[in-house]
Amino acid sequence: MTESKPARPHWQPWLPPLLWMELIFFLSSRPRLPGPSDPQWDFLLKKGGHFTVFGILAWLYLRALSGDRQPRAREYGLAWGLTLLYAISDEFHQSFVPGRNPALTDIAIDVAGATTALLLLRRLRRAAPEAPTAPPQSHQNAAPDKPPQRTA
């Protein structure tokens, strides 16, 4: 008798991306985020943050869409599209936050982060060696173990 894992709820794979989206929403709701006093470092930190945060979101979407199996091309496209839609909605949301302004360049940076993350994941998965699978053994027809024969 084989034991099977209990089925997990359909929504469970979506919990990480939803929590990550909540974090992005929270950060976007702040009129001003802390940063370094040097304007160049502040710019790099914030734009690098956009790139990284939305790259992670794309990866979480991909995990939710593909489950336990290798992602298909369609799922990479869906993860990218969902990330784009959330980036657009994030900038729209910022238009209602005092001290924040929506910017098309931020959407472009968000999408660049998602694209980079998904391309990197795809390359890493293609480069990873497949786990060898042994053919199933049938014990009914298996020959009894014979000792090795000696050759003279």
Secondary structure, DSSP 8 states (H G I E B T S, - for coil): ---------TTGGGHHHHHHHHHHHHHHTSSS----SSHHHHHHHHHHHHHHHHHHHHHHHHHHHHTTS---HHHHHHHHHHHHHHHHHHHHHHTTSTT----HHHHHHHHHHHHHHHHHHHHHHHHS----------SSS-----------
